[in-house]
Amino acid sequence: MSTWKKTKVYTGNWSPLKGQLPRLLPLGLSADWLFPGRCCQCGCQTASELICSPCREELPDIGVACPVCGIPAASATPCGVCLRSPPAFHQTVAPYRFCPPISGLITALKYGQRLSAAQLLAQAMADRAIALNVGLPDAFIPVPLHTNRLRRRGFNQSIELATHLARLCKRPLLRDATVRTRATPSQTGMSARQRRTNLRRAFSIQPTGYPSENLSHLAIVDDVMTTGSTANELASTLLDRGASQVDVWVAARVEKPVN
């Protein structure tokens, strides 16, 4: 019997295919093809949508937030942390707080290969940018995965999000502009200081994927911002390359980052 758990990804009776999705993805197949017409959050049947209307209404809008780091705040002014120690990036676009049910939706994309979630999340990011009157970047740059992790997962969720954003905003996608030079350990459970150390010099510019003309305004794309360490390190790399402003667009922001 197929099982569903709140905020978990639909698994179903597919044990023979478990671990095989990275091999199917190059063929254009994903969990969306294997399990059509099911809400990734509650498991109810839908016509074709990834998430049903009731669950969509429960998605946690971020509301008022710090314009720099995107953390929920009492006013739309830079928070104390950003005033004391400004990050390398200029501003953050994040439509949702990272909590159920958005956490389940992102998990469905990242680990359940529900690639259609990227379109829904990218649309929310674009809508948030319009609401904040954020200027569009010259190009979008997805946070790169190390080749080892990319091989295991079969795809990069940041590229999926950035691909839809580039189409929606009619801006170039520089999917190969940067590379992850070190296979950094998973950052789950790390403190902010540990994350900064873990990511130091973890990114570099890929000359063959970075345009020769100078791009002054860039936007990094990722699924979740926790402490901002990843975005800060990648933004520093892009600023060193000549960019004058780097923004961060993420689907969700952790409300209380790990210290």
FISEMAR-581101 format. One record per residue: x, y, z of N, C-alpha, C, O in turn. Coordinates in steps of 0.2 Angstrom, whole numbers, padded with zeros to 4 digits, always signed. Example, Ala and Ser with C-alpha at 12.3 -4.5 7.8 and 13.67 -1.06 7.14 Angstrom:
+0066-0028+0039+0062-0022+0039+0066-0016+0039+0071-0017+0042/+0064-0011+0035+0068-0005+0036+0064+0000+0039+0067+0006+0040/
This chain:
+0004-0006+0000+0000+0000+0000+0004+0006+0000+0009+0006+0004/+0003+0011-0004+0006+0017-0004+0006+0021+0002+0000+0021+0005/+0011+0024+0005+0011+0028+0011+0012+0035+0010+0016+0037+0006/+0008+0039+0014+0009+0046+0014+0010+0048+0021+0007+0046+0026/+0015+0053+0023+0015+0056+0029+0016+0064+0028+0018+0066+0023/+0013+0067+0033+0013+0074+0033+0020+0077+0032+0025+0075+0035/+0021+0082+0027+0027+0085+0025+0032+0080+0022+0038+0082+0022/+0030+0074+0021+0035+0069+0018+0034+0069+0010+0028+0071+0008/+0038+0066+0007+0037+0065+0000+0034+0058-0002+0035+0053+0002/+0029+0059-0006+0025+0052-0008+0030+0047-0011+0034+0049-0015/+0030+0041-0008+0035+0036-0010+0031+0031-0015+0034+0029-0020/+0026+0028-0012+0022+0024-0017+0025+0017-0017+0031+0016-0014/+0023+0012-0021+0026+0006-0022+0031+0006-0027+0029+0003-0033/+0036+0009-0027+0041+0009-0032+0048+0007-0030+0053+0009-0032/+0048+0002-0025+0055+0000-0022+0059-0002-0028+0065-0001-0027/+0057-0006-0033+0062-0008-0038+0065-0002-0042+0071-0003-0045/+0062+0004-0042+0065+0010-0045+0069+0014-0040+0072+0019-0042/+0069+0012-0034+0072+0017-0029+0079+0017-0031+0083+0012-0031/+0082+0023-0031+0089+0024-0033+0090+0024-0040+0096+0026-0042/+0085+0023-0044+0086+0023-0051+0084+0029-0055+0085+0030-0061/+0081+0034-0051+0078+0040-0054+0084+0044-0058+0083+0047-0063/+0090+0045-0055+0095+0048-0058+0097+0046-0065+0099+0049-0069/+0096+0039-0066+0097+0036-0072+0091+0038-0077+0092+0038-0083/+0085+0039-0074+0079+0040-0079+0079+0047-0081+0076+0049-0086/+0082+0052-0077+0081+0059-0078+0084+0061-0085+0081+0065-0088/+0090+0058-0087+0092+0060-0094+0087+0058-0099+0088+0061-0105/+0083+0053-0098+0078+0051-0103+0072+0055-0103+0067+0054-0106/+0072+0060-0098+0066+0065-0098+0061+0062-0093+0055+0065-0093/+0062+0057-0089+0058+0054-0084+0059+0057-0077+0065+0057-0075/+0054+0058-0073+0055+0059-0066+0050+0057-0062+0045+0053-0065/+0050+0058-0056+0044+0056-0051+0037+0059-0053+0032+0056-0052/+0037+0065-0057+0031+0068-0059+0028+0063-0064+0022+0062-0065/+0032+0059-0068+0030+0055-0073+0027+0048-0070+0023+0045-0072/+0031+0046-0065+0030+0040-0061+0023+0041-0057+0019+0036-0056/+0022+0046-0054+0017+0047-0049+0012+0054-0051+0012+0058-0047/+0009+0054-0057+0005+0060-0059-0001+0060-0055-0004+0055-0052/-0004+0066-0054-0010+0067-0051-0011+0066-0044-0016+0064-0041/-0005+0067-0040-0005+0067-0033-0002+0073-0030+0003+0075-0032/-0005+0076-0025-0002+0081-0021+0004+0079-0017+0003+0074-0013/+0009+0082-0018+0015+0080-0014+0015+0082-0007+0019+0079-0003/+0010+0085-0004+0010+0087+0003+0005+0082+0006+0007+0079+0011/-0001+0082+0004-0006+0078+0008-0008+0071+0005-0011+0067+0008/-0006+0070-0002-0007+0064-0005-0014+0063-0009-0015+0058-0011/-0018+0068-0008-0025+0068-0012-0024+0068-0019-0018+0070-0022/-0029+0065-0023-0028+0065-0030-0030+0072-0033-0034+0076-0030/-0026+0074-0038-0027+0080-0041-0027+0079-0049-0026+0073-0051/-0030+0084-0053-0030+0083-0060-0023+0082-0063-0022+0077-0066/-0018+0086-0061-0012+0085-0064-0007+0089-0059-0001+0089-0060/-0009+0093-0055-0005+0098-0051-0001+0094-0046-0003+0089-0043/+0005+0097-0044+0009+0094-0039+0007+0095-0032+0008+0091-0028/+0003+0101-0031+0000+0102-0025-0007+0104-0025-0009+0108-0030/-0012+0102-0021-0019+0103-0021-0020+0110-0019-0016+0114-0016/-0026+0113-0021-0028+0120-0019-0028+0121-0011-0025+0126-0009/-0031+0117-0007-0030+0118+0000-0023+0118+0003-0022+0123+0007/-0019+0114+0000-0012+0114+0003-0008+0120+0000-0004+0123+0003/-0010+0122-0006-0007+0128-0009-0009+0135-0005-0004+0139-0004/-0015+0135-0002-0017+0140+0002-0013+0141+0009-0013+0146+0012/-0010+0135+0011-0007+0135+0017+0001+0136+0016+0004+0137+0021/+0003+0138+0010+0010+0139+0009+0012+0146+0013+0008+0151+0012/+0017+0145+0017+0019+0151+0022+0022+0157+0019+0028+0157+0018/+0018+0162+0016+0021+0168+0014+0026+0171+0019+0024+0171+0025/+0031+0174+0017+0036+0176+0021+0034+0183+0024+0036+0185+0030/+0030+0187+0021+0028+0193+0024+0033+0198+0024+0037+0199+0019/+0033+0203+0029+0038+0208+0029+0045+0205+0031+0045+0200+0036/+0050+0207+0028+0057+0204+0029+0062+0209+0028+0061+0214+0025/+0068+0207+0031+0074+0211+0030+0076+0211+0022+0076+0206+0019/+0076+0217+0019+0078+0217+0012+0084+0214+0010+0085+0212+0004/+0089+0214+0014+0096+0211+0013+0096+0204+0013+0098+0200+0008/+0095+0201+0019+0096+0194+0020+0089+0190+0020+0089+0184+0020/+0083+0194+0019+0077+0190+0018+0074+0187+0024+0069+0184+0024/+0077+0188+0030+0074+0185+0036+0068+0189+0038+0068+0195+0038/+0062+0185+0040+0056+0189+0043+0058+0194+0048+0062+0192+0053/+0055+0200+0047+0056+0205+0052+0050+0209+0053+0045+0208+0050/+0051+0214+0058+0045+0218+0060+0044+0224+0055+0039+0226+0054/+0050+0226+0051+0049+0231+0046+0054+0229+0040+0058+0225+0041/+0052+0232+0035+0056+0231+0029+0062+0235+0028+0063+0238+0023/+0066+0235+0033+0072+0239+0034+0078+0234+0035+0076+0228+0038/+0084+0235+0034+0090+0230+0035+0090+0228+0043+0089+0233+0047/+0090+0222+0044+0090+0220+0051+0097+0222+0054+0102+0224+0051/+0097+0221+0061+0103+0222+0065+0110+0219+0062+0115+0221+0062/+0109+0212+0061+0114+0208+0059+0117+0211+0052+0123+0211+0051/+0113+0213+0047+0115+0215+0041+0118+0222+0042+0123+0224+0038/+0116+0226+0046+0119+0233+0047+0126+0232+0051+0130+0236+0049/+0127+0227+0055+0133+0226+0059+0138+0223+0054+0144+0225+0054/+0136+0218+0050+0140+0214+0046+0137+0213+0039+0134+0208+0038/+0137+0218+0035+0134+0217+0028+0137+0211+0024+0143+0210+0024/+0132+0207+0021+0135+0201+0017+0137+0204+0010+0136+0210+0009/+0140+0200+0007+0143+0201+0000+0137+0203-0005+0138+0207-0009/+0131+0199-0004+0126+0200-0008+0122+0206-0006+0122+0209-0001/+0118+0209-0011+0115+0216-0010+0108+0215-0007+0106+0219-0003/+0104+0210-0010+0097+0209-0007+0095+0202-0008+0098+0198-0012/+0089+0200-0005+0087+0193-0006+0079+0193-0007+0075+0197-0005/+0077+0189-0012+0070+0188-0014+0069+0181-0012+0071+0176-0014/+0064+0181-0007+0062+0174-0004+0054+0175-0003+0052+0178+0002/+0050+0171-0006+0043+0172-0006+0040+0168+0001+0035+0170+0003/+0044+0163+0003+0041+0158+0008+0046+0158+0014+0052+0158+0013/+0043+0156+0020+0047+0154+0026+0048+0147+0025+0043+0143+0023/+0053+0144+0027+0055+0137+0027+0052+0133+0033+0055+0132+0038/+0046+0131+0032+0042+0127+0037+0037+0123+0033+0035+0125+0027/+0033+0118+0036+0028+0115+0032+0022+0120+0030+0021+0124+0034/+0019+0119+0025+0021+0114+0020+0026+0115+0014+0027+0111+0010/+0029+0121+0014+0034+0123+0009+0040+0118+0010+0043+0116+0004/+0042+0116+0016+0047+0112+0016+0046+0105+0013+0051+0102+0010/+0040+0103+0013+0038+0096+0010+0038+0097+0002+0040+0093-0001/+0036+0103+0000+0037+0104-0007+0044+0104-0010+0045+0102-0015/+0048+0108-0006+0055+0108-0008+0059+0101-0008+0063+0099-0012/+0057+0097-0002+0059+0091-0002+0057+0086-0008+0061+0082-0010/+0051+0087-0010+0048+0084-0016+0052+0085-0022+0054+0081-0026/+0055+0091-0023+0059+0093-0028+0066+0091-0028+0068+0087-0032/+0069+0092-0022+0076+0090-0021+0077+0083-0020+0082+0080-0023/+0073+0079-0017+0075+0072-0015+0070+0067-0018+0071+0061-0019/+0064+0070-0020+0059+0066-0023+0058+0066-0031+0054+0063-0034/+0063+0070-0034+0063+0071-0041+0056+0074-0044+0054+0072-0049/+0052+0078-0040+0046+0081-0042+0048+0087-0045+0047+0092-0042/+0050+0087-0052+0053+0093-0055+0048+0098-0056+0050+0104-0057/+0042+0096-0057+0037+0101-0058+0036+0106-0052+0034+0112-0053/+0039+0105-0046+0039+0109-0041+0043+0116-0042+0042+0121-0040/+0048+0115-0047+0052+0120-0048+0049+0126-0052+0050+0132-0051/+0044+0124-0056+0040+0129-0060+0036+0133-0055+0035+0139-0055/+0032+0130-0050+0028+0133-0045+0032+0138-0041+0030+0143-0039/+0038+0135-0038+0042+0139-0034+0045+0145-0038+0046+0151-0035/+0047+0144-0044+0050+0150-0048+0045+0155-0049+0046+0161-0049/+0039+0153-0050+0033+0158-0051+0032+0162-0045+0031+0168-0045/+0033+0159-0039+0032+0163-0033+0038+0167-0032+0037+0173-0029/+0044+0165-0034+0050+0170-0033+0049+0176-0037+0050+0181-0035/+0047+0175-0044+0046+0180-0048+0040+0185-0046+0041+0191-0046/+0035+0182-0043+0029+0187-0040+0032+0191-0034+0030+0196-0033/+0036+0188-0030+0039+0191-0024+0043+0197-0027+0043+0202-0024/+0047+0196-0032+0052+0201-0035+0047+0207-0037+0049+0213-0036/+0042+0205-0040+0037+0211-0043+0034+0215-0037+0034+0221-0037/+0032+0211-0032+0029+0214-0026+0034+0219-0022+0032+0224-0020/+0041+0217-0022+0046+0221-0019+0049+0226-0024+0053+0230-0021/+0046+0226-0030+0049+0231-0035+0057+0230-0036+0060+0235-0036/+0059+0224-0036+0066+0222-0036+0068+0223-0044+0064+0220-0048/+0073+0226-0045+0076+0227-0052+0078+0220-0054+0082+0216-0051/+0077+0218-0061+0079+0212-0063+0086+0212-0065+0089+0217-0066/+0089+0206-0063+0097+0205-0065+0098+0205-0072+0094+0204-0076/+0105+0206-0074+0107+0204-0081+0106+0197-0082+0106+0195-0088/+0107+0193-0077+0107+0186-0079+0106+0182-0072+0108+0185-0067/+0104+0176-0072+0103+0171-0067+0108+0166-0066+0110+0163-0072/+0111+0165-0060+0116+0160-0060+0114+0155-0054+0114+0157-0048/+0113+0149-0056+0111+0144-0051+0117+0142-0046+0123+0142-0049/+0116+0140-0040+0121+0138-0036+0124+0131-0038+0119+0127-0039/+0130+0130-0040+0132+0124-0043+0133+0118-0037+0134+0120-0032/+0132+0112-0040+0133+0106-0036+0140+0103-0038+0142+0104-0043/+0143+0100-0033+0149+0097-0035+0148+0091-0039+0142+0088-0038/+0152+0089-0043+0150+0084-0048+0149+0077-0045+0145+0073-0047/+0152+0076-0039+0150+0069-0035+0143+0069-0033+0139+0064-0034/+0140+0075-0030+0133+0075-0028+0129+0076-0034+0123+0073-0034/+0131+0079-0039+0126+0079-0045+0126+0073-0048+0120+0071-0051/+0131+0069-0048+0130+0062-0051+0126+0057-0047+0122+0053-0049/+0126+0058-0040+0121+0054-0036+0114+0056-0036+0110+0052-0037/+0113+0063-0037+0106+0066-0037+0103+0065-0044+0097+0064-0045/+0107+0066-0049+0105+0066-0056+0103+0073-0059+0102+0073-0065/+0102+0078-0054+0100+0084-0057+0102+0090-0051+0103+0088-0046/+0102+0096-0053+0103+0101-0049+0097+0105-0048+0095+0108-0053/+0094+0105-0042+0088+0109-0041+0088+0116-0042+0083+0119-0044/+0094+0119-0041+0095+0126-0042+0094+0128-0050+0092+0133-0052/+0097+0123-0054+0097+0124-0061+0089+0124-0063+0087+0128-0067/+0086+0119-0060+0078+0119-0062+0075+0125-0060+0071+0127-0065/+0076+0128-0055+0073+0134-0053+0075+0140-0057+0071+0144-0059/+0082+0140-0058+0084+0146-0062+0082+0146-0070+0081+0151-0073/+0081+0140-0072+0078+0139-0079+0072+0142-0080+0070+0146-0085/+0067+0141-0075+0060+0144-0075+0061+0151-0074+0057+0155-0077/+0065+0153-0070+0065+0161-0068+0068+0164-0074+0065+0170-0076/+0073+0162-0078+0075+0165-0084+0070+0165-0089+0070+0171-0093/+0066+0160-0090+0060+0161-0095+0055+0166-0092+0053+0170-0096/+0053+0166-0086+0048+0170-0084+0050+0177-0084+0046+0182-0086/+0057+0179-0082+0059+0186-0082+0063+0188-0089+0065+0194-0089/+0063+0183-0093+0066+0185-0100+0073+0187-0099+0075+0192-0101/+0077+0183-0095+0084+0185-0094+0088+0179-0095+0086+0173-0095/+0095+0180-0097+0099+0174-0098+0100+0170-0092+0100+0172-0086/+0101+0163-0093+0103+0158-0088+0110+0156-0089+0112+0154-0095/+0115+0158-0084+0122+0156-0085+0122+0149-0081+0125+0150-0075/+0120+0144-0083+0120+0138-0079+0127+0135-0078+0128+0131-0073/+0132+0137-0082+0139+0134-0081+0144+0139-0080+0150+0138-0081/+0141+0145-0077+0146+0151-0075+0151+0149-0070+0156+0152-0069/+0148+0145-0065+0152+0144-0059+0153+0136-0058+0149+0132-0060/+0158+0134-0054+0159+0127-0052+0160+0127-0045+0163+0131-0042/+0158+0121-0042+0160+0120-0035+0166+0116-0035+0167+0110-0038/+0172+0119-0033+0178+0116-0033+0180+0110-0028+0184+0106-0029/+0176+0110-0022+0177+0106-0017+0171+0102-0016+0165+0105-0016/+0171+0096-0014+0166+0092-0012+0164+0093-0005+0166+0089+0000/+0161+0098-0003+0160+0100+0004+0155+0095+0007+0150+0093+0004/+0156+0094+0014+0151+0090+0017+0145+0093+0018+0144+0099+0017/+0139+0089+0019+0133+0092+0020+0133+0096+0026+0136+0095+0031/+0129+0102+0025+0129+0107+0030+0124+0106+0035+0123+0111+0040/+0120+0101+0035+0114+0100+0039+0117+0100+0046+0121+0095+0048/+0114+0104+0051+0117+0103+0058+0123+0108+0060+0124+0108+0065/+0126+0111+0054+0132+0115+0056+0129+0122+0058+0124+0124+0056/+0134+0125+0062+0133+0132+0064+0134+0136+0059+0137+0134+0054/+0133+0143+0059+0134+0148+0054+0142+0148+0053+0144+0149+0048/+0146+0148+0059+0153+0148+0058+0156+0142+0054+0160+0143+0050/+0153+0136+0056+0155+0130+0053+0154+0130+0045+0157+0128+0041/+0148+0133+0044+0146+0133+0037+0151+0138+0033+0152+0137+0027/+0152+0144+0036+0157+0148+0033+0164+0145+0031+0167+0146+0026/+0166+0141+0036+0173+0138+0035+0172+0132+0030+0177+0131+0026/+0166+0129+0030+0165+0123+0026+0165+0126+0018+0167+0122+0014/+0163+0132+0017+0162+0134+0010+0167+0139+0008+0167+0141+0002/+0172+0140+0012+0178+0145+0010+0181+0142+0004+0184+0136+0004/+0182+0146-0001+0185+0145-0007+0182+0138-0011+0185+0135-0014/+0175+0138-0010+0172+0132-0013+0170+0133-0020+0168+0128-0023/+0170+0139-0022+0167+0141-0029+0172+0144-0033+0177+0147-0030/+0172+0143-0040+0176+0147-0044+0172+0148-0051+0167+0145-0052/+0175+0153-0054+0172+0155-0061+0174+0150-0066+0180+0148-0067/+0169+0148-0070+0171+0143-0076+0171+0148-0082+0166+0150-0085/+0177+0149-0085+0178+0153-0090+0174+0152-0096+0171+0156-0100/+0173+0145-0098+0169+0143-0104+0162+0145-0103+0158+0145-0108/+0159+0146-0097+0152+0147-0096+0151+0154-0094+0145+0155-0093/+0156+0158-0093+0155+0165-0091+0156+0169-0097+0161+0169-0100/+0151+0174-0098+0152+0178-0104+0158+0183-0104+0159+0185-0098/+0160+0184-0109+0166+0189-0109+0164+0196-0108+0168+0200-0105/+0158+0198-0110+0156+0205-0108+0155+0205-0100+0152+0200-0097/+0156+0211-0098+0155+0212-0090+0147+0212-0089+0144+0216-0092/+0145+0208-0084+0138+0208-0082+0138+0212-0075+0141+0209-0070/+0135+0217-0074+0136+0221-0068+0131+0219-0062+0132+0219-0056/+0125+0216-0064+0120+0214-0060+0118+0207-0061+0115+0205-0066/+0120+0203-0056+0118+0195-0056+0114+0193-0050+0113+0197-0045/+0110+0188-0051+0106+0185-0046+0108+0177-0045+0107+0174-0050/+0110+0176-0039+0111+0169-0037+0104+0165-0036+0100+0168-0033/+0103+0159-0038+0097+0156-0037+0098+0149-0033+0103+0145-0035/+0094+0148-0028+0095+0142-0024+0088+0140-0021+0083+0144-0022/+0087+0135-0018+0081+0133-0015+0079+0135-0009+0074+0138-0007/+0084+0135-0004+0083+0137+0003+0089+0141+0005+0095+0140+0004/+0088+0147+0009+0093+0150+0012+0093+0149+0020+0088+0150+0023/+0098+0146+0023+0098+0145+0030+0102+0150+0034+0099+0154+0037/+0108+0151+0033+0112+0156+0036+0115+0161+0031+0117+0167+0033/+0114+0160+0025+0117+0164+0019+0124+0163+0018+0127+0167+0014/+0127+0158+0021+0134+0157+0020+0136+0155+0012+0141+0157+0010/+0132+0150+0010+0133+0148+0003+0132+0154-0002+0136+0155-0006/+0127+0158-0001+0126+0164-0005+0131+0169-0005+0133+0172-0009/+0134+0170+0001+0139+0175+0003+0145+0173-0001+0149+0177-0004/+0147+0167+0000+0153+0164-0003+0153+0165-0011+0158+0167-0014/+0147+0163-0014+0147+0163-0021+0146+0170-0023+0149+0172-0029/+0143+0175-0020+0142+0182-0021+0149+0185-0021+0151+0189-0026/+0153+0183-0016+0160+0186-0016+0164+0184-0022+0168+0188-0025/+0163+0178-0024+0167+0175-0030+0165+0179-0037+0169+0181-0041/+0158+0181-0037+0156+0184-0043+0158+0192-0043+0159+0195-0048/+0158+0195-0037+0160+0201-0036+0168+0202-0038+0170+0207-0041/+0172+0197-0036+0179+0197-0038+0180+0196-0045+0185+0199-0048/+0175+0193-0049+0175+0193-0056+0173+0199-0060+0175+0200-0066/+0170+0204-0056+0169+0210-0059+0161+0212-0059+0160+0218-0061/+0157+0208-0056+0150+0210-0055+0150+0216-0050+0154+0216-0045/+0145+0221-0051+0145+0226-0046+0139+0225-0041+0139+0228-0035/+0134+0221-0042+0129+0219-0038+0127+0212-0039+0126+0210-0044/+0126+0208-0033+0124+0201-0033+0118+0201-0029+0119+0202-0023/+0112+0199-0031+0106+0197-0027+0106+0190-0026+0109+0186-0029/+0101+0188-0022+0100+0181-0020+0092+0180-0021+0088+0183-0018/+0090+0175-0025+0084+0173-0026+0083+0166-0023+0086+0161-0026/+0079+0165-0018+0078+0158-0016+0070+0157-0015+0066+0161-0014/+0068+0150-0015+0061+0149-0014+0059+0150-0007+0053+0152-0005/+0064+0149-0002+0062+0149+0005+0067+0151+0010+0073+0150+0008/+0066+0155+0015+0071+0157+0020+0069+0154+0027+0064+0154+0029/+0075+0151+0030+0074+0148+0036+0073+0154+0041+0077+0159+0041/+0068+0154+0045+0066+0159+0050+0071+0161+0055+0072+0167+0057/+0074+0156+0058+0078+0156+0064+0085+0153+0062+0085+0147+0064/+0089+0156+0058+0096+0152+0056+0100+0150+0062+0099+0152+0068/+0103+0144+0061+0108+0142+0066+0114+0147+0067+0117+0149+0063/+0115+0148+0074+0120+0153+0075+0127+0149+0075+0132+0153+0076/
